[in-house]
């Protein structure tokens, strides 16, 4: 059942894709992925949802420090220290700091060193502390566009079975593949990727969880309820508010953006029972 505060997909809060994708390889993929994550470089992401204005009011008052707010509040000396950890410190003119925005989908990306310093010195909370772009998607609005997109060397060398699995998914083309992991006891801050009043289309993507389930939920800001997605492969409207519950272990998912293969969407939406695999609890 679709709550009043959810846009959903075709009258459903989300689409369970397990009946339409062969998931028998997931255990093998989990072995490959966890072994690879012990060897390849990873990043942080998600530490500025409040300053981006994409959190609901009910969660925006949480005490977790936001790096957009922290950087704006830095003294001149603190900013010079922060800038010195950039991969291109000569580009961070302190005289122009009021004009600069930092982090994901912002003008100035954060280096790994800057993110660690923001976390350890300034207490910034980065929910997704294991973030790997297996196929970099470029700007968010271009993530489904396949033009010029390529698998990274790390993906091809360390994750060949995962790459092959993605290639067999029901996409006509793929424009972005991202691995997002949360460490034990961390939660994913509630946010939305677009305003449904402005963006009226639903981006096509598949999220799958090879290992432990990631307890992703959709937040209904009108009814104050959470709809949990209990599926290993799914699709939801990312213009709806969503977050991830804390659990005492590492868990991750892989998101694949692209264009669905012809007929797949009609087959999936025509067969699924609205609200399958969902449970709602008062938030």
Backbone bond lengths (Angstrom), bond angles and torsions (degrees), N, CA, C in turn:
res aa  C-N    CA-C-N  psi(-1)  N-CA   C-N-CA  omega(-1)  CA-C   N-CA-C  phi
1 X - - - 1.472 - - 1.523 109.47 -
2 X 1.316 116.46 132.86 1.458 121.32 -177.56 1.520 110.25 -88.70
3 X 1.330 115.85 121.53 1.449 120.55 179.05 1.524 112.04 -70.75
4 X 1.319 115.51 163.68 1.469 120.19 -176.36 1.519 112.72 -66.50
5 X 1.320 116.92 -25.50 1.458 120.14 -177.61 1.517 113.98 -97.41
6 X 1.331 117.55 11.14 1.461 121.62 178.58 1.526 109.88 -114.61
7 X 1.322 115.42 141.76 1.465 120.40 174.83 1.521 109.91 -86.20
8 X 1.338 116.71 -42.82 1.447 122.16 175.29 1.517 114.13 65.42
9 X 1.335 114.97 -164.14 1.457 123.06 179.78 1.531 107.95 -132.77
10 X 1.308 117.03 115.54 1.467 122.53 177.52 1.525 112.36 50.39
11 X 1.341 115.87 44.23 1.454 120.51 177.31 1.511 114.88 81.56
12 X 1.327 118.55 3.66 1.459 122.75 179.08 1.517 109.33 -113.52
13 X 1.325 119.04 147.54 1.468 119.48 176.52 1.527 112.33 -67.10
14 X 1.346 117.23 -30.67 1.461 122.48 176.19 1.523 107.65 -159.80
15 X 1.310 116.46 172.07 1.464 121.15 178.83 1.532 108.53 -118.46
16 X 1.317 116.54 118.14 1.462 123.06 175.14 1.528 107.73 -76.83
17 X 1.314 117.04 117.12 1.462 121.33 -175.82 1.532 113.20 -99.83
18 X 1.319 117.61 2.87 1.472 119.60 -178.94 1.530 112.91 -56.02
19 X 1.350 119.85 -38.90 1.472 118.18 -178.97 1.528 114.07 -67.84
20 X 1.325 117.67 -12.12 1.461 120.02 -171.15 1.533 113.45 -114.20
21 X 1.324 117.01 0.00 1.458 120.65 -177.82 1.525 108.47 -131.61
22 X 1.307 117.81 134.40 1.464 122.35 176.63 1.528 108.56 -75.09
23 X 1.318 115.82 110.45 1.468 121.56 -175.58 1.530 112.68 -105.84
24 X 1.318 117.72 14.43 1.462 120.01 -176.94 1.524 112.68 -64.19
25 X 1.329 117.44 -20.48 1.473 120.37 -178.19 1.523 112.98 -86.75
26 X 1.329 119.19 -1.80 1.461 119.79 -171.71 1.530 113.23 -60.21
27 X 1.313 118.67 -40.42 1.468 120.21 -179.72 1.524 110.93 -61.96
28 X 1.322 116.00 -41.26 1.461 120.55 177.22 1.525 111.03 -65.39
29 X 1.334 116.82 -39.57 1.457 120.33 177.90 1.521 111.04 -64.23
30 X 1.330 116.81 -39.22 1.464 120.55 179.28 1.527 110.51 -61.20
31 X 1.330 117.24 -41.45 1.463 120.18 176.68 1.525 110.25 -59.77
32 X 1.325 116.67 -47.29 1.464 121.37 -178.23 1.530 111.10 -63.87
33 X 1.338 116.31 -45.33 1.458 120.99 -174.75 1.526 111.32 -67.14
34 X 1.322 117.78 -46.68 1.460 120.10 -178.41 1.531 111.21 -64.90
35 X 1.324 117.01 -35.11 1.468 120.36 176.17 1.532 109.94 -67.28
36 X 1.336 116.55 -40.97 1.464 120.36 179.56 1.528 111.61 -66.89
37 X 1.341 117.06 -39.50 1.470 119.77 -177.84 1.526 112.08 -64.66
38 X 1.318 116.97 -20.75 1.461 120.00 175.80 1.529 111.84 -77.36
39 X 1.343 117.10 -7.64 1.459 120.05 -173.45 1.528 114.28 -122.39
40 X 1.335 118.39 -28.35 1.460 120.01 -173.47 1.533 110.42 -98.64
41 X 1.341 117.28 154.76 1.473 119.79 178.67 1.525 110.89 -68.58
42 X 1.316 115.91 142.91 1.466 121.70 177.65 1.527 109.12 -128.41
43 X 1.319 116.44 160.52 1.456 122.31 179.47 1.520 110.54 -119.07
44 X 1.342 115.47 178.57 1.455 123.32 170.66 1.526 107.72 -105.07
45 X 1.333 116.48 159.71 1.461 120.64 170.40 1.530 109.32 -157.57
46 X 1.325 115.26 161.98 1.457 121.10 173.58 1.511 116.16 89.39
47 X 1.334 118.96 19.10 1.458 120.26 -175.74 1.506 115.31 -92.82
48 X 1.350 118.11 12.22 1.472 118.68 -176.05 1.522 113.01 -139.28
49 X 1.323 117.88 29.39 1.460 119.99 -177.16 1.525 112.70 -63.13
50 X 1.330 117.33 -35.54 1.468 118.63 -178.62 1.528 110.57 -70.02
51 X 1.337 117.53 -45.74 1.464 119.14 -179.35 1.522 111.94 -69.57
52 X 1.333 117.70 -20.27 1.466 121.09 174.86 1.531 111.49 -79.11
53 X 1.330 117.24 -11.12 1.456 120.96 178.92 1.509 114.31 73.79
54 X 1.355 117.09 30.07 1.467 119.82 -176.35 1.529 112.23 -116.49
55 X 1.340 116.51 15.02 1.465 120.86 175.42 1.522 110.13 -102.16
56 X 1.337 118.16 146.31 1.467 119.78 174.67 1.524 110.13 -72.37
57 X 1.308 115.87 153.91 1.465 120.82 -176.93 1.527 111.48 -57.04
58 X 1.329 117.30 -35.62 1.464 120.92 -177.70 1.527 112.57 -60.57
59 X 1.354 116.98 -26.32 1.464 120.60 -177.90 1.524 112.71 -110.58
60 X 1.318 117.82 -11.74 1.461 120.82 -176.51 1.518 112.61 -68.06
61 X 1.354 116.86 -15.53 1.456 120.16 -179.78 1.526 112.70 -90.10
62 X 1.326 117.24 4.57 1.468 119.96 178.49 1.530 109.88 -61.28
63 X 1.335 117.84 151.11 1.469 120.35 -173.21 1.516 115.22 -78.28
64 X 1.335 119.05 -3.15 1.461 120.21 -174.94 1.528 110.75 -66.30
65 X 1.338 116.00 132.15 1.465 121.13 -177.99 1.523 110.57 -71.73
66 X 1.321 115.54 138.14 1.469 124.87 -177.40 1.528 107.75 -107.30
67 X 1.338 117.80 130.50 1.458 117.71 -172.61 1.530 113.35 -69.71
68 X 1.335 117.99 -26.21 1.455 119.20 175.12 1.524 110.86 -62.97
69 X 1.324 116.56 -43.33 1.465 121.22 178.37 1.523 111.35 -69.02
70 X 1.324 116.53 -40.48 1.463 120.98 -178.83 1.520 110.96 -63.76
71 X 1.324 117.83 -45.85 1.470 120.92 -178.58 1.521 110.56 -64.14
72 X 1.318 117.74 -40.63 1.470 120.50 178.72 1.523 111.68 -62.62
73 X 1.340 117.39 -32.25 1.460 121.61 -175.96 1.534 113.29 -88.20
74 X 1.328 118.19 -3.13 1.460 120.93 -177.68 1.527 111.70 -64.14
75 X 1.323 116.01 145.60 1.461 120.67 169.42 1.523 107.95 -71.85
76 X 1.331 116.45 168.47 1.460 119.87 178.73 1.524 110.92 -60.24
77 X 1.322 116.77 -39.87 1.462 119.56 179.49 1.521 110.70 -65.63
78 X 1.344 117.65 -44.22 1.460 120.96 179.00 1.528 111.15 -61.63
79 X 1.327 116.24 -37.69 1.460 118.79 179.82 1.525 111.16 -67.27
80 X 1.330 117.85 -37.23 1.459 120.53 178.02 1.529 110.85 -63.88
81 X 1.328 116.76 -39.15 1.468 120.25 176.54 1.524 109.58 -64.60
82 X 1.320 116.01 -46.17 1.466 121.56 178.32 1.527 110.70 -59.27
83 X 1.328 117.40 -45.73 1.465 121.20 -178.73 1.520 111.59 -64.84
84 X 1.334 117.58 -32.95 1.465 120.40 -178.29 1.521 112.52 -65.62
85 X 1.329 116.97 -18.16 1.457 121.28 -179.70 1.527 112.39 -93.35
86 X 1.325 117.07 1.12 1.459 121.36 178.11 1.528 110.63 -70.03
87 X 1.321 116.13 156.54 1.465 119.75 173.31 1.526 110.96 -74.34
88 X 1.320 116.52 -14.64 1.464 121.14 176.86 1.532 108.96 -140.80
89 X 1.348 118.12 67.38 1.467 120.69 -173.65 1.520 113.97 -61.07
90 X 1.327 118.24 -25.50 1.461 120.65 -178.83 1.536 112.04 -67.64
91 X 1.327 116.59 -16.29 1.458 120.07 179.88 1.529 112.84 -86.60
92 X 1.321 116.95 -12.14 1.466 120.71 -176.05 1.523 109.67 -96.82
93 X 1.305 116.04 82.53 1.459 122.50 -179.56 1.528 108.91 -74.37
94 X 1.342 118.29 115.10 1.470 119.50 -179.32 1.521 113.11 -56.63
95 X 1.334 117.47 -27.98 1.461 120.42 -179.45 1.531 111.24 -69.57
96 X 1.345 117.16 -18.84 1.465 121.40 -178.13 1.530 112.43 -108.88
97 X 1.309 116.99 13.48 1.465 119.42 -171.11 1.522 112.83 -61.44
98 X 1.332 117.67 -28.69 1.469 120.28 179.55 1.523 111.60 -67.88
99 X 1.341 117.60 -20.81 1.460 121.36 -178.81 1.524 112.57 -88.75
100 X 1.343 116.85 -15.21 1.455 120.68 -170.78 1.527 112.19 -90.37
101 X 1.318 115.81 143.90 1.464 122.02 170.88 1.520 107.68 -123.60
102 X 1.336 116.08 144.62 1.454 121.00 -169.72 1.525 111.98 -123.71
103 X 1.337 115.20 147.44 1.451 120.54 171.17 1.513 112.90 104.80
104 X 1.336 114.55 -161.49 1.458 121.22 -175.60 1.520 111.45 -60.99
105 X 1.317 115.79 134.46 1.452 122.60 178.85 1.524 112.32 57.91
106 X 1.315 116.92 26.39 1.456 121.87 177.97 1.523 109.44 -119.30
107 X 1.338 116.17 173.45 1.464 120.58 -173.38 1.526 112.44 -66.45
108 X 1.342 116.92 -34.98 1.464 120.77 -174.99 1.529 109.52 -120.85
109 X 1.330 118.64 111.45 1.468 119.36 178.11 1.523 111.00 -68.87
110 X 1.333 115.66 151.96 1.457 120.96 176.58 1.523 109.50 -89.11
111 X 1.324 116.17 139.19 1.462 119.91 172.97 1.521 109.20 -78.39
112 X 1.310 116.18 163.61 1.461 121.18 176.35 1.531 109.80 -59.05
113 X 1.326 116.81 -41.07 1.468 120.26 -179.95 1.524 111.40 -63.86
114 X 1.334 116.64 -40.04 1.465 119.31 178.13 1.524 111.40 -64.13
115 X 1.325 116.93 -41.89 1.458 119.78 -179.40 1.530 110.98 -63.83
116 X 1.319 116.97 -42.16 1.461 119.91 178.24 1.525 110.97 -64.31
117 X 1.330 117.36 -39.61 1.465 120.20 179.03 1.525 110.86 -67.68
118 X 1.322 117.04 -41.43 1.460 119.89 177.26 1.524 110.74 -61.11
119 X 1.321 116.37 -38.94 1.461 120.47 179.16 1.526 111.45 -68.45
120 X 1.329 116.30 -50.39 1.464 119.68 -170.42 1.521 113.36 -81.42
121 X 1.312 117.94 -36.39 1.467 120.92 -178.83 1.519 112.18 -88.68
122 X 1.328 116.94 -40.17 1.467 120.25 -171.21 1.524 113.71 -109.26
123 X 1.327 117.48 0.12 1.458 120.36 174.12 1.515 115.13 73.86
124 X 1.335 118.65 20.45 1.461 121.09 179.60 1.525 109.57 -66.50
125 X 1.325 115.64 138.84 1.463 121.35 178.33 1.523 109.71 -99.70
126 X 1.321 116.40 113.89 1.459 122.68 172.78 1.528 107.30 -103.49
127 X 1.327 118.76 108.29 1.471 119.78 -176.13 1.527 113.52 -62.79
128 X 1.334 115.87 -47.19 1.471 120.22 -175.94 1.519 108.59 -95.60
129 X 1.326 116.00 94.81 1.461 120.84 -175.71 1.523 112.65 -91.52
130 X 1.316 116.53 2.30 1.462 121.46 172.28 1.526 106.54 -131.07
131 X 1.316 115.06 99.98 1.464 121.77 -175.82 1.523 108.55 -130.24
132 X 1.331 115.84 121.58 1.464 120.95 -178.64 1.526 108.65 -134.16
133 X 1.309 116.43 126.02 1.457 120.74 172.66 1.525 108.35 -90.16
134 X 1.312 116.58 105.95 1.468 121.09 179.46 1.519 110.87 -77.86
135 X 1.328 115.73 -32.36 1.466 122.42 169.03 1.523 105.99 -134.68
136 X 1.327 118.07 100.19 1.468 119.87 -177.77 1.512 111.80 -57.29
137 X 1.342 114.57 132.35 1.457 119.60 -173.28 1.505 115.03 -100.07
138 X 1.359 117.97 -4.40 1.452 120.03 -178.07 1.519 111.55 73.63
139 X 1.330 117.82 -155.85 1.472 120.40 179.08 1.532 111.24 -57.24
140 X 1.326 115.88 149.12 1.465 121.30 -174.26 1.521 112.15 -54.69
141 X 1.338 116.96 -39.76 1.455 119.73 -177.46 1.532 111.97 -72.25
142 X 1.330 118.05 -9.51 1.466 122.16 -179.79 1.534 112.25 -108.61
143 X 1.335 117.02 9.12 1.464 119.75 -170.97 1.524 114.09 -65.67
144 X 1.321 117.48 -22.99 1.467 120.12 179.64 1.523 112.98 -92.64
145 X 1.318 116.17 -9.39 1.458 121.53 -177.44 1.530 109.52 -80.02
146 X 1.339 118.93 120.23 1.463 120.67 -176.58 1.522 114.43 -78.65
147 X 1.335 118.10 -9.57 1.464 120.99 -173.47 1.530 111.36 -59.21
148 X 1.322 115.76 121.60 1.459 121.11 175.80 1.510 115.38 74.62
149 X 1.326 119.05 6.31 1.463 121.12 -177.13 1.528 110.46 -86.65
150 X 1.326 116.16 141.20 1.450 121.67 -178.01 1.533 109.99 -142.49
151 X 1.324 116.40 148.40 1.458 120.58 171.05 1.529 109.51 -64.95
152 X 1.318 116.81 145.31 1.464 119.69 175.98 1.525 109.75 -74.50
153 X 1.314 115.62 162.56 1.463 120.02 177.20 1.523 109.99 -62.72
154 X 1.339 117.58 -40.86 1.467 120.35 179.56 1.525 110.90 -59.94
155 X 1.328 117.08 -40.33 1.462 120.19 179.37 1.523 110.65 -63.30
156 X 1.322 116.91 -46.04 1.462 120.57 -176.76 1.521 112.15 -69.40
157 X 1.343 117.06 -35.54 1.467 120.62 -176.99 1.522 111.90 -82.06
158 X 1.331 116.63 -45.15 1.465 120.84 -171.34 1.531 114.22 -97.93
159 X 1.333 117.33 -18.02 1.463 119.98 -173.42 1.530 111.62 -131.11
160 X 1.313 118.66 49.74 1.480 119.73 -176.47 1.524 113.15 -63.61
161 X 1.339 118.43 -38.36 1.467 119.52 -179.33 1.530 110.58 -69.35
162 X 1.329 116.59 -35.33 1.462 120.48 177.60 1.522 110.76 -67.16
163 X 1.314 116.52 -42.12 1.463 120.80 177.44 1.526 110.04 -59.99
164 X 1.327 116.97 -44.35 1.460 120.43 -179.92 1.522 111.46 -65.75
165 X 1.325 117.38 -37.74 1.467 121.06 177.49 1.526 110.03 -60.91
166 X 1.336 116.76 -45.97 1.465 120.38 -179.97 1.525 110.24 -62.73
167 X 1.314 116.61 -39.37 1.467 120.04 -179.90 1.531 112.22 -62.95
168 X 1.331 116.91 -24.22 1.467 120.19 -179.75 1.532 112.54 -91.17
169 X 1.323 118.14 -4.66 1.461 120.46 178.10 1.532 109.82 -67.21
170 X 1.341 117.36 156.97 1.475 120.84 -174.57 1.532 113.95 -76.07
171 X 1.339 114.72 63.53 1.455 120.84 176.09 1.529 109.53 -117.49
172 X 1.328 115.59 141.28 1.462 119.96 170.51 1.519 109.98 -76.82
173 X 1.347 116.37 -31.03 1.460 122.22 176.58 1.516 108.72 -156.38
174 X 1.323 116.21 155.50 1.464 122.62 -178.68 1.526 109.03 -124.67
175 X 1.338 115.88 136.01 1.459 119.98 -179.16 1.503 114.93 -118.50
176 X 1.339 118.45 -10.01 1.463 120.58 -177.78 1.516 109.72 -164.48
177 X 1.345 115.89 138.03 1.466 121.31 174.78 1.527 107.23 -136.37
178 X 1.324 115.98 118.92 1.464 121.38 -175.81 1.522 110.42 -127.11
179 X 1.317 116.91 136.86 1.461 122.87 171.43 1.519 108.10 -102.91
180 X 1.333 116.54 126.99 1.459 121.94 -178.94 1.524 109.17 -125.27
181 X 1.331 116.16 116.96 1.454 120.99 -177.30 1.516 112.80 -122.60
182 X 1.330 115.99 145.59 1.462 122.38 176.72 1.522 109.43 -116.31
183 X 1.307 115.78 133.52 1.460 119.62 177.72 1.528 110.45 -74.75
184 X 1.317 115.73 165.57 1.460 121.55 -178.66 1.520 110.95 -52.61
185 X 1.321 115.91 133.63 1.467 125.97 175.45 1.527 114.38 75.33
186 X 1.319 118.71 -1.95 1.459 121.00 174.89 1.529 109.95 -84.67
187 X 1.321 115.66 151.65 1.458 121.33 175.55 1.519 108.94 -119.98
188 X 1.324 116.43 155.92 1.457 121.42 174.37 1.509 110.09 -89.81
189 X 1.323 117.75 120.17 1.462 120.98 -177.26 1.533 110.90 -60.82
190 X 1.320 115.70 141.98 1.457 121.21 -178.18 1.532 109.48 -72.89
191 X 1.318 116.33 128.48 1.456 121.77 -177.77 1.524 109.01 -160.03
192 X 1.301 116.50 173.21 1.461 120.81 171.05 1.526 107.87 -132.29
193 X 1.316 116.32 153.91 1.459 121.07 -174.84 1.523 112.79 -89.70
194 X 1.324 117.47 -11.95 1.469 121.72 177.31 1.522 108.18 -162.19
195 X 1.320 115.77 163.76 1.464 121.68 176.60 1.533 107.86 -89.59
196 X 1.331 118.79 117.98 1.478 120.39 -177.69 1.521 113.44 -63.92
197 X 1.322 117.37 -19.50 1.460 119.57 176.81 1.525 111.06 -73.90
198 X 1.327 115.82 -22.26 1.462 121.27 -179.91 1.521 110.82 -101.12
199 X 1.341 116.09 -44.75 1.461 121.47 -178.74 1.532 107.96 -101.90
200 X 1.292 116.94 105.29 1.464 121.09 -172.41 1.525 113.41 -95.03
201 X 1.325 117.97 -5.19 1.460 120.84 177.55 1.525 109.94 -98.93
202 X 1.336 116.18 159.61 1.461 121.56 179.01 1.524 108.73 -107.69
203 X 1.317 116.90 124.63 1.458 120.18 -179.65 1.524 110.44 -68.98
204 X 1.327 117.92 134.43 1.466 120.55 177.98 1.531 111.45 -80.17
205 X 1.311 116.57 122.80 1.464 120.72 176.02 1.519 109.23 -158.15
206 X 1.306 115.12 162.48 1.464 122.33 173.98 1.517 108.16 -126.45
207 X 1.319 116.04 130.22 1.462 121.57 171.29 1.523 107.98 -108.75
208 X 1.335 116.37 132.62 1.463 119.11 176.33 1.521 110.12 -133.77
209 X 1.328 114.90 150.35 1.465 122.51 -175.00 1.530 109.22 -120.06
210 X 1.321 118.61 100.27 1.468 120.07 -178.39 1.521 113.50 -70.01
211 X 1.339 118.08 -31.80 1.459 121.63 -176.43 1.511 112.06 -103.93
212 X 1.321 116.26 -135.55 1.461 120.57 178.02 1.522 109.92 -60.74
213 X 1.316 115.98 144.52 1.459 119.30 179.60 1.525 110.59 -64.57
214 X 1.309 114.46 138.55 1.454 121.49 175.30 1.518 106.64 -95.40
215 X 1.320 118.40 117.44 1.464 121.08 -171.92 1.529 110.88 -78.62
216 X 1.318 114.41 72.71 1.456 120.63 177.02 1.529 109.05 -76.73
217 X 1.324 116.15 140.36 1.457 120.01 178.04 1.522 109.92 -134.97
218 X 1.332 114.76 154.18 1.460 122.84 174.33 1.524 107.90 -100.14
219 X 1.315 116.37 131.96 1.457 121.37 -177.34 1.526 109.79 -101.63
220 X 1.328 115.65 120.34 1.461 122.30 175.18 1.522 107.36 -89.72
221 X 1.332 116.39 106.31 1.460 120.87 -173.82 1.520 112.88 -76.62
222 X 1.328 117.62 -10.49 1.460 121.44 177.00 1.521 110.13 -89.22
223 X 1.332 115.88 -48.35 1.460 120.31 -176.63 1.531 113.18 -91.13
224 X 1.337 117.12 -11.61 1.461 120.08 179.60 1.520 112.91 68.63
225 X 1.333 117.21 37.93 1.458 121.09 -178.05 1.522 111.30 -122.37
226 X 1.322 114.94 157.89 1.454 122.46 175.74 1.526 108.92 -112.25
227 X 1.296 116.44 132.01 1.455 122.27 172.35 1.517 107.67 -109.01
228 X 1.317 116.94 109.86 1.463 121.38 -177.66 1.530 110.26 -83.51
229 X 1.306 115.10 141.61 1.458 121.61 178.65 1.525 108.45 -99.30
230 X 1.318 115.70 105.94 1.459 121.58 -177.97 1.522 108.78 -102.31
231 X 1.326 115.99 71.47 1.461 121.27 -178.45 1.523 108.07 -150.52
232 X 1.321 115.55 152.24 1.466 119.84 178.79 1.520 112.53 -89.12
233 X 1.330 117.17 -13.77 1.461 122.33 174.73 1.522 107.40 -144.62
234 X 1.311 117.24 129.99 1.460 119.66 -173.01 1.524 110.73 -159.12
235 X 1.342 113.62 169.48 1.467 123.31 177.29 1.519 106.89 -139.90
236 X 1.302 117.04 136.31 1.459 120.57 177.59 1.523 108.91 -141.98
237 X 1.306 115.95 168.67 1.458 121.57 178.67 1.524 108.00 -84.80
238 X 1.337 117.24 107.87 1.461 118.58 -175.39 1.522 113.21 -77.24
239 X 1.341 116.91 5.10 1.458 120.25 167.85 1.527 111.23 -83.49
240 X 1.330 117.11 -9.20 1.458 121.47 170.05 1.529 108.91 -82.99
241 X 1.315 116.13 147.69 1.464 119.59 175.40 1.527 109.67 -62.85
242 X 1.316 116.53 136.69 1.467 120.82 179.83 1.520 110.07 -148.93
243 X 1.315 115.49 154.37 1.464 121.99 179.17 1.515 109.47 -154.26
244 X 1.323 116.22 -177.32 1.461 121.99 -179.17 1.521 108.76 -130.86
245 X 1.329 116.43 130.40 1.460 121.57 177.94 1.540 110.65 -68.62
246 X 1.314 115.35 151.82 1.457 120.43 174.16 1.527 110.14 -75.29
247 X 1.316 116.17 143.93 1.459 122.99 175.16 1.528 108.35 -142.53
248 X 1.322 117.88 153.79 1.477 120.50 -175.16 1.532 113.79 -81.98
249 X 1.318 117.55 34.85 1.463 120.65 177.65 1.529 109.10 -157.66
250 X 1.328 115.03 161.28 1.462 120.71 176.23 1.524 109.65 -69.61
251 X 1.332 117.71 140.32 1.456 122.66 173.84 1.528 108.33 -150.52
252 X 1.302 114.85 156.60 1.458 119.71 -173.84 1.523 109.88 -152.03
253 X 1.317 114.74 166.11 1.465 121.38 172.33 1.519 107.84 -142.77
254 X 1.321 115.30 165.35 1.463 121.62 174.81 1.521 108.04 -121.24
255 X 1.321 115.42 128.29 1.462 121.17 179.11 1.527 108.67 -107.68
256 X 1.318 115.03 128.63 1.465 122.14 179.48 1.524 108.22 -117.87
257 X 1.334 116.74 118.61 1.470 122.08 177.40 1.518 109.88 -105.95
258 X 1.325 116.33 143.23 1.452 120.54 178.87 1.512 110.74 178.31
259 X 1.314 115.56 -151.21 1.466 122.18 175.65 1.518 108.03 -116.45
260 X 1.337 117.37 125.58 1.456 120.83 -179.00 1.525 111.04 -62.65
261 X 1.316 115.30 146.45 1.465 120.70 175.06 1.525 109.78 -65.32
262 X 1.318 115.52 151.24 1.456 120.95 -178.54 1.522 112.73 -57.12
263 X 1.335 116.62 130.66 1.451 122.39 177.69 1.511 114.96 89.24
264 X 1.339 117.51 -19.12 1.464 119.00 -176.69 1.522 111.51 -65.71
265 X 1.308 116.60 -46.67 1.460 120.55 -176.82 1.528 110.94 -61.52
266 X 1.312 117.74 -45.57 1.458 121.35 -179.50 1.533 110.91 -62.98
267 X 1.320 116.25 -39.96 1.465 120.31 -179.13 1.531 111.11 -66.69
268 X 1.332 116.07 -42.97 1.464 119.98 -178.29 1.520 111.85 -67.74
269 X 1.332 116.61 -49.95 1.461 119.84 -177.23 1.521 111.62 -67.81
270 X 1.312 117.27 -30.01 1.450 120.22 -178.98 1.505 113.72 -75.90
271 X 1.340 117.53 -18.35 1.459 120.44 -173.36 1.526 114.34 -104.64
272 X 1.305 116.52 -22.45 1.462 118.36 -172.42 1.527 112.63 -83.49
273 X 1.287 115.43 144.70 1.454 122.23 176.01 1.525 108.59 -85.89
274 X 1.337 117.11 128.48 1.454 120.76 -176.49 1.521 111.18 -54.00
275 X 1.330 113.47 131.51 1.467 119.07 175.21 1.510 113.88 78.91
276 X 1.326 120.82 10.76 1.463 120.85 -179.11 1.514 110.24 -62.65
277 X 1.331 114.29 142.98 1.469 122.96 177.70 1.512 113.26 65.06
278 X 1.347 118.58 16.89 1.453 120.25 179.83 1.524 109.68 -111.15
279 X 1.314 115.63 144.62 1.448 121.26 171.05 1.509 107.38 -130.15
280 X 1.321 116.37 140.26 1.455 119.89 179.97 1.528 109.27 -112.84
281 X 1.324 115.04 136.82 1.452 120.64 178.09 1.521 108.70 -133.44
282 X 1.283 116.21 147.11 1.458 120.23 -179.79 1.524 108.97 -65.93
283 X 1.366 118.08 129.18 1.460 122.38 -177.07 1.499 112.04 -83.14
